[in-house]
Amino acid sequence: MNKLAFPILAVLADGKFHSGEALAQRFGVTRATVYNAIQSVEALGITVFSVRGRGYRLPKAVTLLDVDAIVQACGEYASWFHVQVLAQVDSTNRYLMQESARGIAHGTCVAAHIQTAGRGRRGRTWLSQLGGSLTFSLLWRFQCGAAGLSGLSLVVGLALVRALHSLGLAEIQLKWPNDLLVQHQGQWHKLGGILIELQGDMEGPSAAVIGIGLNLEIASEMRQNIDQPVLGMNALSAQALDPNVLLGRCLSQLAIHLTQFAEQGFAYFQHEWTAVHAFHQQPVNLLLANGQTVPGQ
């Protein structure tokens, strides 16, 4: 990304027009430099309106991530986390996996405004957009090995549901093993997903990089590239969710749930998880990696 692209994007985040001349004066550059930075922003798939005589603006105002606001929203658990916000990254999980190998601190959370190569389970691509999604990864270290982390993705999902319930989104449920769902207009829609990658020895200690993507708004052009019903959480809320508050609530619930999981395992959460399982005791088809389908309940 052009080094001036994100600073200009931060100015345009208010959704108002800003002239090329005003932007050039603000950053001490030429108007041609501003134009090149705008081109760099648009190359990332971000729409920027350009009107002669008025300047540039985004289609609507966007609330950008802010470390101080996120930490404040963590409440009493603020000291548990080391929060970083990146302007752009290919994948927050990939970034944090690399940093974890270098010994980065337990509780490090990396969120990104723009993620260019987000990943889902089974090699799928996770699509995200500025202001339309919240994408972040959390490093959590465990004393046990990978064998002792069975059920981790289910507990993470439960933590997210509790965080969203606290923000008034009471109808969100889970699908094994990693999807957040809501029933909307008679159909299940995906609201978010989880991707967990593990490092360490089988006997321990181990580290989990917990990647989370939550839909806030789904643009029509993005919906065309998604092969399942999806919905943004703002469609379920009386007012648009502040991504900083949302991330802080998610982190505080993750602190609670991951601590309990490390001490007591998944059995402690089994009844609670079943209560929000969207397809509990319903017939389902399990699609295996080899393409085989296994029916069950």
MIROVO-929146 format. One record per residue (C-alpha): residue in one letter; x, y, z. Coordinates in Angstrom, 3 decimals. Layout:
! MIROVO-929146
+------+----------+----------+----------+
: code :       xx :       yy :       zz :
+------+----------+----------+----------+
:    A :        X :        Y :        Z :
...
+------+----------+----------+----------+
//
This chain:
! MIROVO-929146
+------+----------+----------+----------+
: code :       xx :       yy :       zz :
+------+----------+----------+----------+
:    M :    0.000 :    0.000 :    0.000 :
:    N :    1.142 :    3.540 :   -0.771 :
:    K :    2.457 :    4.907 :    2.558 :
:    L :    0.064 :    7.860 :    2.353 :
:    A :   -2.966 :    5.757 :    1.461 :
:    F :   -4.089 :    4.853 :    4.953 :
:    P :   -3.528 :    8.307 :    6.511 :
:    I :   -5.732 :    9.738 :    3.752 :
:    L :   -8.235 :    6.938 :    4.254 :
:    A :   -8.395 :    7.835 :    7.951 :
:    V :   -9.347 :   11.410 :    6.998 :
:    L :  -11.988 :   10.214 :    4.537 :
:    A :  -13.474 :    7.908 :    7.185 :
:    D :  -15.851 :   10.694 :    8.267 :
:    G :  -17.779 :   10.208 :    5.011 :
:    K :  -17.421 :   13.888 :    4.044 :
:    F :  -15.822 :   15.471 :    0.996 :
:    H :  -12.174 :   16.516 :    1.300 :
:    S :  -10.566 :   18.381 :   -1.571 :
:    G :   -7.320 :   17.221 :   -3.102 :
:    E :   -5.815 :   20.599 :   -2.254 :
:    A :   -6.814 :   20.345 :    1.417 :
:    L :   -5.414 :   16.814 :    1.648 :
:    A :   -2.187 :   17.905 :   -0.025 :
:    Q :   -1.780 :   20.777 :    2.440 :
:    R :   -2.610 :   18.544 :    5.387 :
:    F :    0.113 :   16.029 :    4.554 :
:    G :    2.605 :   18.420 :    2.992 :
:    V :    2.583 :   16.754 :   -0.426 :
:    T :    1.498 :   17.567 :   -3.963 :
:    R :   -1.993 :   16.950 :   -5.314 :
:    A :   -0.481 :   14.394 :   -7.674 :
:    T :    0.802 :   12.489 :   -4.643 :
:    V :   -2.685 :   12.578 :   -3.128 :
:    Y :   -4.141 :   11.275 :   -6.381 :
:    N :   -1.672 :    8.386 :   -6.433 :
:    A :   -2.557 :    7.521 :   -2.839 :
:    I :   -6.263 :    7.512 :   -3.706 :
:    Q :   -5.492 :    5.166 :   -6.599 :
:    S :   -3.736 :    2.858 :   -4.144 :
:    V :   -6.806 :    2.863 :   -1.904 :
:    E :   -9.080 :    2.010 :   -4.813 :
:    A :   -6.750 :   -0.812 :   -5.860 :
:    L :   -7.692 :   -2.520 :   -2.586 :
:    G :  -11.328 :   -2.613 :   -3.660 :
:    I :  -12.356 :    0.412 :   -1.584 :
:    T :  -14.756 :    2.749 :   -3.363 :
:    V :  -13.768 :    6.424 :   -3.275 :
:    F :  -16.090 :    8.982 :   -4.846 :
:    S :  -14.328 :   11.762 :   -6.755 :
:    V :  -16.312 :   14.886 :   -7.673 :
:    R :  -14.710 :   17.799 :   -9.481 :
:    G :  -14.768 :   20.919 :   -7.330 :
:    R :  -15.622 :   19.002 :   -4.145 :
:    G :  -12.917 :   16.385 :   -3.748 :
:    Y :  -12.946 :   12.828 :   -2.458 :
:    R :  -15.132 :   10.930 :   -0.036 :
:    L :  -16.090 :    7.399 :    0.950 :
:    P :  -19.642 :    6.185 :    0.225 :
:    K :  -20.398 :    6.399 :    3.965 :
:    A :  -18.661 :    7.128 :    7.246 :
:    V :  -16.557 :    4.293 :    8.661 :
:    T :  -15.555 :    3.714 :   12.285 :
:    L :  -11.896 :    2.755 :   12.241 :
:    L :  -10.229 :    0.532 :   14.794 :
:    D :   -8.453 :    2.325 :   17.622 :
:    V :   -6.205 :    0.601 :   20.159 :
:    D :   -7.215 :    2.837 :   23.084 :
:    A :  -10.929 :    2.348 :   22.405 :
:    I :  -10.490 :   -1.420 :   22.125 :
:    V :   -8.543 :   -1.633 :   25.373 :
:    Q :  -11.148 :    0.483 :   27.158 :
:    A :  -13.900 :   -1.835 :   25.920 :
:    C :  -12.046 :   -4.809 :   27.435 :
:    G :  -12.968 :   -3.460 :   30.867 :
:    E :  -11.377 :   -5.322 :   33.768 :
:    Y :   -9.566 :   -7.627 :   31.342 :
:    A :   -7.691 :   -4.824 :   29.557 :
:    S :   -4.354 :   -5.775 :   31.132 :
:    W :   -4.674 :   -9.320 :   29.791 :
:    F :   -4.114 :   -8.248 :   26.195 :
:    H :   -1.525 :   -6.629 :   23.960 :
:    V :   -3.566 :   -5.091 :   21.146 :
:    Q :   -2.149 :   -4.132 :   17.769 :
:    V :   -4.049 :   -2.577 :   14.860 :
:    L :   -2.560 :   -2.937 :   11.388 :
:    A :   -3.605 :   -0.814 :    8.439 :
:    Q :   -3.170 :   -3.722 :    6.035 :
:    V :   -2.044 :   -7.339 :    6.248 :
:    D :   -2.442 :  -10.413 :    4.097 :
:    S :   -3.802 :  -12.509 :    6.983 :
:    T :   -3.904 :  -11.727 :   10.697 :
:    N :   -3.509 :  -15.448 :   11.424 :
:    R :   -0.449 :  -15.774 :    9.206 :
:    Y :    1.063 :  -12.635 :   10.734 :
:    L :    0.489 :  -13.831 :   14.291 :
:    M :    1.745 :  -17.364 :   13.535 :
:    Q :    5.019 :  -15.830 :   12.399 :
:    E :    5.220 :  -13.558 :   15.436 :
:    S :    4.339 :  -16.439 :   17.773 :
:    A :    7.328 :  -18.412 :   16.501 :
:    R :    9.479 :  -15.419 :   17.500 :
:    G :    8.137 :  -15.540 :   21.060 :
:    I :    5.548 :  -12.747 :   21.002 :
:    A :    3.609 :  -12.347 :   24.261 :
:    H :    0.638 :  -14.440 :   25.336 :
:    G :   -2.580 :  -12.475 :   24.842 :
:    T :   -1.382 :  -10.579 :   21.780 :
:    C :   -4.312 :   -9.555 :   19.583 :
:    V :   -3.797 :   -8.326 :   16.034 :
:    A :   -6.673 :   -6.667 :   14.176 :
:    A :   -6.542 :   -5.284 :   10.651 :
:    H :   -8.478 :   -2.621 :    8.806 :
:    I :   -7.730 :   -4.315 :    5.495 :
:    Q :   -7.001 :   -8.025 :    5.083 :
:    T :   -6.023 :   -9.019 :    1.561 :
:    A :   -5.704 :  -12.805 :    1.884 :
:    G :   -7.899 :  -13.860 :    4.779 :
:    R :   -8.274 :  -17.589 :    5.295 :
:    G :  -11.087 :  -19.860 :    6.376 :
:    R :  -11.190 :  -23.561 :    7.143 :
:    R :  -10.213 :  -26.159 :    4.526 :
:    G :   -8.302 :  -23.615 :    2.440 :
:    R :  -11.258 :  -21.342 :    1.814 :
:    T :  -10.819 :  -17.593 :    1.379 :
:    W :  -12.317 :  -15.265 :    3.980 :
:    L :  -13.570 :  -12.110 :    2.280 :
:    S :  -13.494 :   -8.861 :    4.237 :
:    Q :  -13.976 :   -5.180 :    3.524 :
:    L :  -13.154 :   -1.891 :    5.203 :
:    G :  -15.865 :   -1.103 :    7.744 :
:    G :  -17.868 :   -4.147 :    6.708 :
:    S :  -16.145 :   -6.740 :    8.840 :
:    L :  -14.058 :   -7.195 :   11.951 :
:    T :  -11.054 :   -9.472 :   11.431 :
:    F :   -8.611 :  -10.247 :   14.207 :
:    S :   -6.406 :  -12.989 :   15.620 :
:    L :   -5.487 :  -13.775 :   19.211 :
:    L :   -2.464 :  -15.694 :   20.501 :
:    W :   -3.230 :  -17.833 :   23.535 :
:    R :   -0.649 :  -20.114 :   25.138 :
:    F :   -1.531 :  -23.348 :   26.960 :
:    Q :    0.529 :  -25.623 :   29.198 :
:    C :   -1.037 :  -28.724 :   27.647 :
:    G :   -0.274 :  -30.137 :   24.218 :
:    A :   -2.492 :  -30.047 :   21.150 :
:    A :   -4.213 :  -33.258 :   22.260 :
:    G :   -5.597 :  -31.403 :   25.272 :
:    L :   -7.225 :  -28.675 :   23.180 :
:    S :  -10.126 :  -30.720 :   21.841 :
:    G :  -13.213 :  -28.525 :   21.758 :
:    L :  -11.264 :  -25.251 :   21.695 :
:    S :  -13.069 :  -23.896 :   18.619 :
:    L :  -16.419 :  -24.645 :   20.267 :
:    V :  -15.453 :  -22.691 :   23.380 :
:    V :  -14.230 :  -19.779 :   21.262 :
:    G :  -17.571 :  -19.766 :   19.454 :
:    L :  -19.386 :  -19.736 :   22.766 :
:    A :  -17.316 :  -16.764 :   23.958 :
:    L :  -18.257 :  -14.842 :   20.817 :
:    V :  -21.935 :  -15.639 :   21.266 :
:    R :  -21.811 :  -14.340 :   24.850 :
:    A :  -20.089 :  -11.155 :   23.685 :
:    L :  -22.713 :  -10.580 :   21.001 :
:    H :  -25.552 :  -11.345 :   23.393 :
:    S :  -24.174 :   -8.601 :   25.663 :
:    L :  -24.566 :   -6.178 :   22.749 :
:    G :  -28.216 :   -7.074 :   22.245 :
:    L :  -27.809 :   -9.721 :   19.521 :
:    A :  -29.637 :  -12.441 :   21.408 :
:    E :  -30.580 :  -14.720 :   18.510 :
:    I :  -27.093 :  -15.756 :   17.416 :
:    Q :  -26.322 :  -19.472 :   17.533 :
:    L :  -23.477 :  -21.813 :   16.617 :
:    K :  -22.879 :  -24.507 :   14.032 :
:    W :  -20.230 :  -27.117 :   14.717 :
:    P :  -17.343 :  -26.573 :   14.569 :
:    N :  -16.754 :  -22.896 :   13.846 :
:    D :  -19.655 :  -20.860 :   12.418 :
:    L :  -21.859 :  -18.180 :   13.956 :
:    L :  -25.371 :  -18.277 :   12.529 :
:    V :  -28.665 :  -16.471 :   12.749 :
:    Q :  -32.035 :  -17.396 :   11.303 :
:    H :  -33.241 :  -14.540 :    9.113 :
:    Q :  -36.307 :  -14.574 :    6.883 :
:    G :  -36.703 :  -18.303 :    7.371 :
:    Q :  -33.128 :  -19.197 :    6.439 :
:    W :  -29.867 :  -19.682 :    8.306 :
:    H :  -27.265 :  -17.016 :    7.522 :
:    K :  -23.585 :  -17.010 :    8.457 :
:    L :  -22.432 :  -14.065 :   10.576 :
:    G :  -18.864 :  -15.077 :   11.237 :
:    G :  -16.316 :  -17.838 :   11.490 :
:    I :  -13.306 :  -19.098 :   13.408 :
:    L :   -9.975 :  -20.499 :   12.214 :
:    I :   -7.626 :  -21.944 :   14.845 :
:    E :   -4.023 :  -22.907 :   14.103 :
:    L :   -1.815 :  -24.634 :   16.668 :
:    Q :    1.899 :  -24.563 :   17.411 :
:    G :    3.964 :  -26.524 :   19.913 :
:    D :    4.629 :  -30.078 :   21.062 :
:    M :    2.002 :  -32.784 :   21.361 :
:    E :    2.836 :  -33.071 :   25.064 :
:    G :    2.925 :  -29.308 :   25.613 :
:    P :    3.286 :  -26.472 :   25.965 :
:    S :    1.319 :  -25.268 :   22.960 :
:    A :    0.024 :  -22.056 :   21.452 :
:    A :   -3.206 :  -21.381 :   19.594 :
:    V :   -3.615 :  -18.613 :   17.057 :
:    I :   -7.349 :  -17.955 :   17.072 :
:    G :   -8.526 :  -16.175 :   13.952 :
:    I :  -11.982 :  -14.601 :   13.966 :
:    G :  -13.955 :  -12.901 :   11.227 :
:    L :  -17.276 :  -11.198 :   11.961 :
:    N :  -19.549 :   -9.674 :    9.318 :
:    L :  -20.816 :   -6.180 :   10.088 :
:    E :  -22.224 :   -5.271 :    6.676 :
:    I :  -22.196 :   -7.206 :    3.406 :
:    A :  -21.859 :   -5.095 :    0.269 :
:    S :  -23.865 :   -6.321 :   -2.710 :
:    E :  -20.753 :   -6.725 :   -4.871 :
:    M :  -19.141 :   -8.907 :   -2.197 :
:    R :  -22.269 :  -11.015 :   -1.731 :
:    Q :  -21.926 :  -12.141 :   -5.352 :
:    N :  -18.636 :  -13.866 :   -4.488 :
:    I :  -19.971 :  -15.815 :   -1.493 :
:    D :  -21.461 :  -19.270 :   -1.998 :
:    Q :  -23.737 :  -19.342 :    1.066 :
:    P :  -26.315 :  -17.090 :    2.758 :
:    V :  -24.518 :  -14.436 :    4.804 :
:    L :  -25.637 :  -11.476 :    6.867 :
:    G :  -24.017 :   -8.513 :    8.569 :
:    M :  -24.650 :   -7.982 :   12.261 :
:    N :  -25.724 :   -4.393 :   11.709 :
:    A :  -28.843 :   -5.774 :   10.014 :
:    L :  -29.809 :   -7.248 :   13.390 :
:    S :  -29.037 :   -4.193 :   15.506 :
:    A :  -31.014 :   -1.008 :   16.058 :
:    Q :  -27.796 :    0.939 :   15.473 :
:    A :  -24.498 :    0.132 :   13.808 :
:    L :  -22.082 :   -1.739 :   16.043 :
:    D :  -18.877 :    0.037 :   16.996 :
:    P :  -16.108 :   -2.402 :   15.974 :
:    N :  -13.919 :   -1.210 :   18.845 :
:    V :  -16.580 :   -2.050 :   21.416 :
:    L :  -17.320 :   -5.323 :   19.647 :
:    L :  -13.672 :   -6.367 :   19.695 :
:    G :  -13.271 :   -5.388 :   23.340 :
:    R :  -16.329 :   -7.418 :   24.348 :
:    C :  -15.079 :  -10.407 :   22.351 :
:    L :  -11.668 :  -10.251 :   24.016 :
:    S :  -13.086 :  -10.000 :   27.532 :
:    Q :  -15.312 :  -13.032 :   26.948 :
:    L :  -12.416 :  -14.927 :   25.392 :
:    A :  -10.349 :  -14.216 :   28.508 :
:    I :  -13.075 :  -15.732 :   30.679 :
:    H :  -13.794 :  -18.750 :   28.498 :
:    L :  -10.210 :  -19.631 :   27.578 :
:    T :   -9.122 :  -19.482 :   31.218 :
:    Q :  -11.931 :  -21.836 :   32.231 :
:    F :  -11.188 :  -24.094 :   29.271 :
:    A :   -7.520 :  -24.379 :   30.267 :
:    E :   -8.545 :  -25.368 :   33.783 :
:    Q :  -11.545 :  -27.627 :   33.132 :
:    G :  -11.676 :  -28.554 :   29.452 :
:    F :  -14.681 :  -28.594 :   27.160 :
:    A :  -16.815 :  -30.704 :   29.508 :
:    Y :  -17.350 :  -27.596 :   31.637 :
:    F :  -19.063 :  -25.868 :   28.691 :
:    Q :  -20.911 :  -28.748 :   27.083 :
:    H :  -24.385 :  -27.926 :   28.414 :
:    E :  -23.963 :  -24.213 :   27.666 :
:    W :  -22.758 :  -24.941 :   24.132 :
:    T :  -25.647 :  -27.306 :   23.428 :
:    A :  -28.080 :  -24.542 :   24.400 :
:    V :  -26.891 :  -22.378 :   21.489 :
:    H :  -26.235 :  -25.175 :   18.984 :
:    A :  -28.374 :  -24.363 :   15.948 :
:    F :  -28.795 :  -27.974 :   14.834 :
:    H :  -28.920 :  -29.868 :   18.122 :
:    Q :  -30.508 :  -33.315 :   17.633 :
:    Q :  -31.408 :  -32.521 :   14.032 :
:    P :  -30.411 :  -34.706 :   11.055 :
:    V :  -27.260 :  -33.422 :    9.372 :
:    N :  -24.769 :  -34.457 :    6.703 :
:    L :  -21.076 :  -34.375 :    7.597 :
:    L :  -18.905 :  -33.591 :    4.561 :
:    L :  -15.448 :  -35.115 :    5.001 :
:    A :  -12.243 :  -33.773 :    3.481 :
:    N :  -12.200 :  -36.636 :    0.956 :
:    G :  -15.624 :  -35.612 :   -0.351 :
:    Q :  -17.506 :  -38.389 :    1.423 :
:    T :  -20.817 :  -37.474 :    3.061 :
:    V :  -21.770 :  -39.096 :    6.363 :
:    P :  -25.388 :  -38.686 :    7.572 :
:    G :  -26.075 :  -38.423 :   11.280 :
:    Q :  -27.836 :  -36.562 :   14.060 :
+------+----------+----------+----------+
//
